Amino acid sequence: MLVPRVLHAVATDVCRQGDYWLRCTVCQNEFPVTDEKFAECLSSGWPKCCGQTMTLLNVATEPPPEGYRYQWKLDPAWKIADQFQSQHYKCRGARGCTAKPVAFLRRSWGGAGSGDFRRWFYCAGHLYGRVIANGEVLQRVLTENE
């Protein structure tokens, strides 16, 4: 059995090669795979959805399933970091990442319904499948063809 730090190092190296997602072969739902999730999958196996083991895919090279297409949509939980924030905060994407953050995720804080949130900053390399375009953070979603 590999020790957790070795699993995390392997997962980080693999995830640098492209954006990896887990796809359900039944309902076609897809979920981005972070370094931590990839390390967890390496140690305990791939998760299941709809009773089937999910498959790993590299979205940069994987075509969408028949009858579906990929589309970029605004992710309202993510915002662009301003210049002050980029200089005074560090990326939370991976332990030891020293890159300047370009966006932040509004994470809920203080319990359900409190309305409080904290900003978690991320660099361009740790947007977990998201991209920045026209001053907004977009995520790639799988939608049915019309």
N, C-alpha and C positions, 0 to 999 in steps of 0.2 A: 504494500500500500504506500503510495506517495504521500509525503507530508504536505499539509495544507499550503505552505509557502511555495513549494515546488509546483503544486497544481495551479496556484494562482499565477505563477510565472509562466507556465505553459499556456494557460488561458489568455493571459495578456498578450503573449507573442502571437497566438493564433488570431485573436480579435483585431490585432493591428493590420492583418492582411485584408480586412474588409468588414463590412457590416454583416453580422450573422444573426439570423432569426430562427425561431422554432416555429414550425408549421404543423397544424393538425391536418392529417390526411382525410379526415371525415368532414369537418365543418369549415376547413380552410382558414381558420383563425391563425394569425401570426403574432408573435411576440418578439421584441428585440432581445438579444442575448448580451448581457453585460459581462465584463471580465469575471465578476463574482459568480454569476449564474452559470457561466461556462465551467468554472472550476468546480462548482457544486455538481454539475452534470457529469463531469469527469470522474468524480469520486463516488456518486451514488446513482448514476444512470439518468437517462433522459426522462423528462416528465411525461405524463399521459394526459390526453384530452379525448373526450368522447370514447373512452375505453381503449384507445390506441396509443402507442408510443409516438410522440411527436418527432418529426424529422428536422434535421439541421440544414439550413440553406444559407448560401452567401447571396445576398440580394443583389450584389453587383453583377453576378454572372447568371443567376437563376431567372428564367423567364416566368411570368405569372402562369397560374393554372389556366386551363382552357375555359373560356367564358368570363375571365376576370382580367383586370388590368391594374397596374400600379398608378396611384395618383398622389400628388403632394398636397397636403392640407395643413392649415394653420393649427399649431398646437397651443391652445390658450394658456396652458400651465407654464409655458416657457416664454421668457422675455429676453431682449438683447441687453447685455451689460453696457453701461456707459463707461466713459474713459476713466472716471474716478474709481469705479468699482473694479475695472480691469487692473488698475495699479495697486489697489489695496486689499484685494482678496486673492485666494489661490484656488486652483481647480480641486474639486472633491472627487473627481472621476477615478483616480487610482492613487494608492499610497505613494507619495514621493513625486507626484506630477508637479512640475514647476512652471508649466505653461500658463500664460495669462488667460483668464477667463474671457469668453466672448458672449456668454449667455448665462441666465440663471433660471432655476426651476423653483416655482413657488410651492413649497411643501407645507402642508397643513401642520399646525403646531398648537398644542394646548387642548386637545380633545375635540371630539365631534361637536360641530355647531358653534365653536368658539369664534370662528372667523379669523383667527390669528394664523400667520404663516411665517416661515423663515425662507430666506433666499439661499439656495445652494448653488454655487457658481461652478461652471464647467468650461473647459477649453474646447477648441474646435475638434480636437481628437477624441473627446469624451462626450459627444452629444448623443451617443447611442442611437444611431440611425437617422438622426435629424440633420437638417441642413439650414443654413441661413441664406435667405433670398429676399431682396427688397426690404431689408430691415425687419424681417419677421422670422421666427423659427418655425420651420415646416417639418412635418413627419410624413413618411411614406406609408400609405394605407392601401390595402387590397380592396377593390370595389368591383362589383359585377358590371359587365359590359351592358350598355343600354340597347 
